[in-house]
Amino acid sequence: MPGWWQEIVGLVLPVACRGCGRPRTELCEECASALAAEPRRATPTPEPTGLPVVHAVAPYENAVRAMLLAHKERGALGLAGVLGGALAAAVRAGAGEPGDAGPVLLVPVPSSRRATSRRGHDPVRRIAVAATAELRRVGTRARVLAVLRQRRAVADQAGLRARERQMNLAGALVVADSGRRLLGEGRVVLVDDLLTTGASLAEAARAVRAADHAGSGSPGGLRAAVVAASPSAFEVNRN
């Protein structure tokens, strides 16, 4: 539903950049360039136990923050391509060079059913699909494996501190039975749109490792990639 009406609205209402609000363009060149930076490691403080190595393209601030929120919460589905391109760069930085270890397997951190229903789409999965297309375009074998499931309800993470988020998510995810074998067929990279405390990715990593496939084909172990990270997590590895 959101897809077709969003396109119609774009035809009849003035278009503004989703990053800075500049008129007559959905995304200006300056805001797009914020997602074209070289990916680097991002590490939250404190770092949750079990968090894989995470690569991000940009700090979660200014235009990048506006773009992610517009895509996730306001149905700006046209941004999936540029966000997916940024995620693809972060995936390549973490997964290493293509080799004989099989395809890169992008495993998205799932949104809750309530959030997906409210938004009308699953933003992380949508970006992961776009990232996979970009990886294939540049010659990297890749596919999305949406094998993580929520096995219990969790509270809204907004307003929770790092330790509270970890407790809220502990044991909340599981790998679907049908996905266990698939995880062993390539280099697993957990993907999300944003890294803040790292609680979501740490829980996703725990669930994958519990399926006894952690690192099976991923050089150096399980990896993770995001579009953006909180400024403090992004800056800690600048030097």
N, C-alpha and C positions, 0 to 999 in steps of 0.2 A: 504493500500500500504506500509507504512513504516515498518510494522511488518515483512513481508516475506523477503524484501530485506535486512533489518537489520540482520536477522538471517543468510542469505547467506554471507553477508560481514564479519560477525563474524567467519565464517568457513574458509575464505580464507585470512584474514588479521590478523596480530598479535593482541592479546587481551591485553588491559591494564586496570588496576583498574580505575573505573570512579571517584574515590575519590582522589587518590594520584598519579596515573599514573604508579604504580608498574606493571611490565609486567606479562603476563601469567595468569591473573585472571581478571574477570570483576569487582569484588569487593573483596578486601582483608579483612581479619578478623579485622584488626585494624580500617579500615574505617567503616565496618559494626557495630563495637562496639560503634561508635559515635552515632548511631541511637538506641541503646539499653539502654539509660539512663532512669532514672525515670522522667516521665513528671512533669512539674510544671507550675504554672501560668505565663503568659507573659502579660506585660502591657506596651503599648507604651506611650511615653511622647512627646507632650500632648496626653491625651486619648480622642478619639473622642466621642461625645455624642452618647449614645445608644449602645456602644460596649459591647457585652456580655462578661462574664468570658471566657477567652481563656487559653487553656492548650497547651503547646508545649513540644517537646522532646529534642530539641537541639538548640543552637544558630546558626544563619545563617552565617557560616564562614568556612574556610578551606575545609575539605573533604565534609562536609554536603552541603555547598554551591555548590561545584563542582558536587555532585551527583544530586541535584535538577535541576541544569542547564542542565546537561547531559540528564536527563529524559525529561525535558520540551522542550528544544530547539534543542537537537541533536539526538533525536530519540532513546535514550538508554532505550527502553521499558522493558528490562529485570530487570531494577531497580524498577519497579512498586511494586513488591512483598515486598522488604525490606522497601521501603518508606511507603507502605500500612501498614506493620506491625507496624512501628513507629506511624503512624496516628491512628491506632487502640488503641495503648496504651494511646495516648492523649485523644481519645474519651472516653475510660473507666474512665480516671481520671476525666473528666468533667461530664460524664453522671451519675456517681455513680453506685451503685450495682444494678444488675438486680432485678426487682420486678414486681409488678402488674401494672405498668404504661404503659405496652406495649413494643413493640420493640424499639430499638434505631434507629432513622431515620437520616441517614447521608444526609444532604442537601449540595451539593457542590456549591461553588461560581463559576458561569459560566464564561468561557472564551468568548471573543468576537468571532463572526463568522470569522472575518478577521484573528485573531490569531489562531483559530482552523484550518482554511484552510491552513495557512502558515506552521504550525507545523505538520499537518497531523493527529493530535489527540488532545483530550482534556485532558491535564495532570492531572488536579484535579479530574475529574470524574474517570479517570483510577485508580488513587491512592485510591479514595473512594471505588471503587469496590473491590480492593485488601484488603482494611481495613475491609470491610464488611465480606469478606471470612475469615479473621483472627478472627474477633469477633465471627462469627458462630463456628469456630473451637474450641474456648475455652468456648463455651456454652452460648454466649450472642446472643439473638435474635436481628437481625439487617438487615436493607436493605437500599439501596440507593434511595433517592427521588430527582431526578434531575428536580425540579419544578420551579427553578428560571430562569427567562428570562431577557434579556436586551431589554428594550423598546425604547431605543434611543442610538445613537452612543456616544462614549466617546473618549476623546483624549488619546494618549499613556501616561501612568503614569510615565514613565521614566523621571527623571529630575524634577518632580513636588515635591514641598514641601508638608508637611502634610496638611495644610489648602487648598492648591490648589488641592490636591487629593480629599479631601472631597467635594469641590465645583464641581469638574469634575464628581464625581460619584453620586452626590445628585439626587435622584429620578430616577436613571438609571435602577433599577431592579424592577421586579414585579413577583409575584407568578402566574403561569399559572392557569387559571380557573379550569382546571381539577385536580390541585394539592391542592386546598384549603381544601377539605375534608380530603385528605390523611394526611395532617400535624397534624390533630387532633388524629391520631391513635397511637401515641407513643411519645417518648422523643426526641425532635428535637435537633440535634447537627449540627451546621453549620461547614463545613469543607473547608479548603484551604491548599495549600502546604506551604504557607509562610505568616507570619505576619510582616509587616514593620510599617506603620503608623496606621494600623487598619481601614483605610477608606473603604476598600472592605468589610470586615466583618461587619462593622457598617451599611453600606448600605444594605447588605444582611439581617441583623437583622431587619432593618426598614421595608423592604419589607415583611418579614415573619410576623412581628407584625401587619402590615397593613392588612394582610389577616385574622386578628382576631383569630389567633391560637397561638400566642406567649405564651410559657410556658404551653400549654395545655397538661399535661402529662410529663413535664420536671421538676423534683424536683428542686426548687430554681430558676426556670425560664430558659430562653433560654441559651444555652451554645455553645461554639465554640471550635474547635480543629484544630491544624496545625502541620505539621512535624517540622518546625523550625520557629524561631522568630529572628528578628534583635538582635544583642548582647545586645544593651542597653535595649530593652524590656524584654529580657530573664533574665538579671542579676538583674533587679530591685526587683524581689521577691525572691532573693536567701536566704535572712535571714527572 
